[in-house]
């Protein structure tokens, strides 16, 4: 699976994730899992609703999510990472 990082994702990642070593490791682990099998139930991948209904998200931890746009079956663009309140 090909993953591109939108500038907004890079900014959020730098601001919210990079300074927390454990969270950074957990995010990398979940992204690797997502690349291998995006349907893995551990990720709790789900379609968003409302204005963001064209987007999907998956869990990094209990409160941290990665929001992405599925371009095709094998290509996604990560748009945001952060807590539930930050990304929704």
ABEGO torsion letter per residue (X at the ends): XBBBBBAAAAAAAAAAAAABAAAAAAAAAAAAAAAABAABAAAGBBBBBEAAAABBBBBABAABBBBBBBABAABBBBABBEBAAAAX
